[in-house]
Amino acid sequence: ASTDTNNIPFLKYLAKKGKPIIMSSAMCNMNEVVEAVESVRSEGVSEIAMLQCTGNYPAKIEDSNLNVINEYFDKLNCIVGYSDHTIGLINPVAATALGACIYEKHITIDKNLPGPDQKMALDPVELKDTIDAIRMTEKAMGKKTKFVLESEVENREKLRKSLVANQDINIGDEIGYQMIGIKRPGSGLKPSLIEKLKGRKAKRFISKDSLFNKFDIE
């Protein structure tokens, strides 16, 4: 728990058990977080997770400081997660999008029970909704490389732009800017090739609104 993140003797004692350790970091500064991880690592434990957390019940959204997740990835070289004391679904979604791979949340069977945790705890229905939101976020994050998706191929050709003739162009005509338009579909020459097309002499008759093609710039 966060209340023991600065309890280095206790952390070292736990580490000697040789088990993976999950720590939470509410009420800590960065130096204390680093010290906690290093103390556990010094006892030979390599499976460590550090969870960003805000020590208030419930915690305000503006106190979440979720960008700390990025700092943990940069500086701790361990698994990073999020221990959530806020109300609502924004933080589990945002933390997942930032790369948190452990999500910890209090649950309750009755929010009217006594104790500081009940109001920000999840009931069983909210727990399912939260897990569903996290899983959907994981799907939405996708790959880290930008590429044309299979679902985009048809629209890529239909909706993107190509170089087209603004007027009828006869064989032998020199093609100038005023003769070139940029319109759908995207199956012709890319607009970025306009400079290569300008000044060429037409090798064929090109009717108005027809696509230029690769032979027109060869």
C-alpha positions, 0 to 999 in steps of 0.5 A: 500500500502507498502508506508503506512505500517509504517503509524501506525496511519493510519493503526489503523484508518483503523482497526477501520472500522472492515474490513479485511486488506491486507498490502504490505511490500515493503521497510520494515524491519522485525520489521516494518512488525511485528509492522504493523501487531500488530497495526492492530491486537491491534484494534481487526482485526483478518483477516490480510494478509501480502504480500511480495513485492519489491519496484522497478518498475520493480523489479529484480528477484534477489531482490525478496527475496521470502524466506521471505514468510516462515518468515512471516508464522513463525512470523506473524500468518496471511495470507501471499501473494506476491505482484509482480513487476517482469517480467515473470512467475517465481515469481508467480509460486515460491511464490505459491509453498512457500504457498502464497495464495494471488497474487497481480499484476498490469495490463494494457491494453497497456504497452506503456502507460506512468507511471512506472508500465506499463512495469512490468504490465500484459496485459490481455493475460499475466494475463490469463497465470499467473493465469493458471500458479498459478492454475497449481502450486497449483495442482502440490503442492499436499499433504504434506504426501508422499504416493504411488499414484494410478498412480504409482501402476503399475510401482511400481510393474514393475520397482522396485527391488526384491530379485531373484535367481542368479542361480538354487537353489536346495531344502536343499541348503544353500542360500549365497550372491552369490546366490542372485541377485536384479532385476525387478520386484518389486513383490517379497521380498524387497532387504532390506530383503537380510540378512534374506534370507542369510543362509536359506536352500531352501525349494523348487527348485528355478530356476535362475532369479526366485523371492524369496517369503515370504515363503523362509524367514519363 
